[in-house]
Amino acid sequence: MMDTMDMEAILEVNPDLIIMSQRQEKIYDQLKEIAPVVMMKDYANDWRSKLTDVSKLFDKEEEAKSWLQKYDEKATKLGKEVIEKNGEKTYLPVLASSGQFMVFSDGGIGTLINDDMKLARPKNMPKQDGITLPMVSMEGLTDIDADHIVVIATEADKKDLENSAIWAQIRAVKDGNVTILDAAPFFSQSYNPIGKELLLESVKNELTK
């Protein structure tokens, strides 16, 4: 899906400049017929470098640097508030998917919680290869053994968890240390800078309920 676009919709917008990823290289020739094209490298989950490089295109590097500094200060402050309320715990962010769990070892809500807010990862967290999230079963969650599990889930997945005997036996679940977040907005918004900033306060509030 990354290498297809609605060309008619792009034509209607009549852009002065098109910024694209290397993952969309197959449609480069089509896009350059519409407007000048800048192809950015594939940043995978490195949203900070992506923001910085895009800011250079528009001579807004200082503004981006200032924004990142303020964002980091806010994220660190809110993370400390979570630790003050909950104590020193490990946090495992996952996406529920039909009885399985995709682990945010890197990127998305995982980066926001574990890196930006500086809330500790569990020692047994699986490694992530590029943008592909590692998949684990409910039994796999037991092996990771996080103090607190943060689950992004649809309504259907929430019901599956409520009805699962295996889920009920996981240590964090038995201890009442589970935070369930709606798939919208907590999934997609956590992958971009503005979305991350908008979610910080909400994540802090949910983790300290």
VOKOL-232912 format. One line per field, with one value per residue (C-alpha): residue number from 0; residue in one letter; x, y, z. Coordinates in pm, whole numbers, plus 50000, padded with zeros to 5 digits. Each point is the difference from the previous one (the first is absolute). Layout:
N
num <- [NUM|...]
residuo <- [A|...]
px <- [X|...]
py <- [Y|...]
pz <- [Z|...]
//
This chain:
209
num <- [0|1|2|3|4|5|6|7|8|9|10|11|12|13|14|15|16|17|18|19|20|21|22|23|24|25|26|27|28|29|30|31|32|33|34|35|36|37|38|39|40|41|42|43|44|45|46|47|48|49|50|51|52|53|54|55|56|57|58|59|60|61|62|63|64|65|66|67|68|69|70|71|72|73|74|75|76|77|78|79|80|81|82|83|84|85|86|87|88|89|90|91|92|93|94|95|96|97|98|99|100|101|102|103|104|105|106|107|108|109|110|111|112|113|114|115|116|117|118|119|120|121|122|123|124|125|126|127|128|129|130|131|132|133|134|135|136|137|138|139|140|141|142|143|144|145|146|147|148|149|150|151|152|153|154|155|156|157|158|159|160|161|162|163|164|165|166|167|168|169|170|171|172|173|174|175|176|177|178|179|180|181|182|183|184|185|186|187|188|189|190|191|192|193|194|195|196|197|198|199|200|201|202|203|204|205|206|207|208]
residuo <- [M|M|D|T|M|D|M|E|A|I|L|E|V|N|P|D|L|I|I|M|S|Q|R|Q|E|K|I|Y|D|Q|L|K|E|I|A|P|V|V|M|M|K|D|Y|A|N|D|W|R|S|K|L|T|D|V|S|K|L|F|D|K|E|E|E|A|K|S|W|L|Q|K|Y|D|E|K|A|T|K|L|G|K|E|V|I|E|K|N|G|E|K|T|Y|L|P|V|L|A|S|S|G|Q|F|M|V|F|S|D|G|G|I|G|T|L|I|N|D|D|M|K|L|A|R|P|K|N|M|P|K|Q|D|G|I|T|L|P|M|V|S|M|E|G|L|T|D|I|D|A|D|H|I|V|V|I|A|T|E|A|D|K|K|D|L|E|N|S|A|I|W|A|Q|I|R|A|V|K|D|G|N|V|T|I|L|D|A|A|P|F|F|S|Q|S|Y|N|P|I|G|K|E|L|L|L|E|S|V|K|N|E|L|T|K]
px <- [50000|50296|50079|49652|49822|49690|50165|49677|49962|50359|49936|49693|50206|50247|50302|50307|50219|49958|50193|50017|50172|50240|49731|49795|50281|49792|49773|50276|49975|49623|50028|50270|49759|49774|50249|50364|50071|50230|50065|50083|50184|49809|50013|49819|49915|50247|49738|50241|50242|49707|49863|50344|50064|49656|50054|50320|49800|49799|50280|49826|50281|50014|49624|50019|50288|49804|49688|50194|50153|49660|49851|50277|49965|49625|50037|50264|49790|49690|50201|50129|49641|49910|50294|49907|49645|50069|50354|50285|49829|50066|49753|49917|49807|49820|49735|49732|49919|49762|50148|50359|50202|50232|50268|50106|50367|50082|49780|49647|49861|50303|50243|49771|49972|50341|50231|49832|49836|50293|49782|50202|49970|49973|50327|49847|49852|50047|50224|49839|50122|49937|49635|49864|49864|50092|49697|49942|49720|49835|50243|50276|49881|50048|50361|50065|49857|49950|49881|49750|49851|49871|49763|49873|49681|49680|49667|50003|50349|49898|49718|50239|50228|49711|49897|50349|50099|50366|49995|49855|50298|50271|50175|49938|49632|49958|50171|49765|50288|49850|49917|49779|50004|49768|50157|49896|50179|50273|50130|50041|50061|50291|50209|50028|50136|49678|49806|50256|49977|49619|50007|50256|49757|49737|50249|50118|49641|49913|50308|49932|49627]
py <- [50000|50232|49998|50094|50335|50165|50204|50177|50124|50129|50178|50171|50135|50149|49990|50219|49729|49629|49837|49623|49705|49753|49740|50176|49997|49803|50299|50263|50045|50046|50256|50209|50059|50183|50212|50009|49704|49962|49639|49956|49697|49724|50110|49690|50106|50290|50274|50255|49983|50014|50314|50163|49920|50121|50323|50062|49994|50299|50179|49927|49808|50228|49976|49620|49995|50222|49785|49681|50155|50105|49661|49814|50222|49935|49625|49967|50202|49789|49679|50107|50063|49644|49862|50213|49861|49637|49940|49853|49755|49852|50084|49777|50171|49760|49997|49733|49811|49701|49828|50093|50305|50217|50143|50363|49930|50303|50266|50124|49995|49796|50281|50251|49798|49834|50254|50340|49964|49783|49727|49679|49711|49641|49805|49729|50236|49850|50169|50184|49975|50329|50105|49645|49957|49671|49775|49808|49787|50049|49742|50214|50293|49784|49936|50372|50051|50377|50180|50202|49915|50274|49858|50178|49820|50016|49935|49641|49939|50145|49745|49719|50101|50019|49643|49848|49778|50016|50381|50001|49801|50238|50165|50360|49922|49834|50299|50243|50158|50010|50309|49948|50276|50044|49919|50347|50228|49816|49787|50224|50329|49859|49970|50372|50299|50199|49686|49906|50341|49983|49654|50064|50142|49736|49715|50141|50032|49645|49850|50172|49924]
pz <- [50000|50053|49625|49877|50012|49859|49726|49908|50357|49997|49670|50148|50290|49748|50234|49960|50152|50074|50284|49977|50168|49841|50064|49730|49744|49748|49942|49988|49621|50021|50278|49832|49711|50246|50195|50115|50228|50300|50095|50369|50134|50178|50363|50131|50357|50027|50006|50148|49705|49761|50164|49995|49634|49890|50196|49800|49676|50121|50186|50331|50170|50305|50048|49984|50249|50239|49963|50076|50310|50134|49913|50182|50307|50011|49942|50272|50246|49939|50023|50342|50110|49900|50200|50302|49989|49904|50125|49795|49764|49657|49723|49704|49715|49764|49727|50048|49682|50000|50304|49914|50098|49795|50228|49960|50066|49784|49843|50062|50352|50112|49919|50170|50323|50030|49835|50016|50343|50117|50152|50028|49755|50128|49971|49780|49739|49650|49743|49709|49640|49819|50002|50048|50352|50175|50056|50323|50142|50339|50134|49853|50208|50309|49896|49955|50350|49999|50311|49794|49660|49770|49738|49690|49901|49797|50173|49868|50138|50337|50022|49910|50287|50245|49908|50008|50292|49893|49998|50351|50132|49876|50297|49893|49938|50341|50163|49824|49809|49652|49797|49694|49739|49703|49664|49883|50074|50191|49712|49696|50182|50197|49682|49921|50196|50040|50088|50263|50161|50006|50159|50277|50254|49920|50041|50334|50122|49892|50165|50332|50035]
//
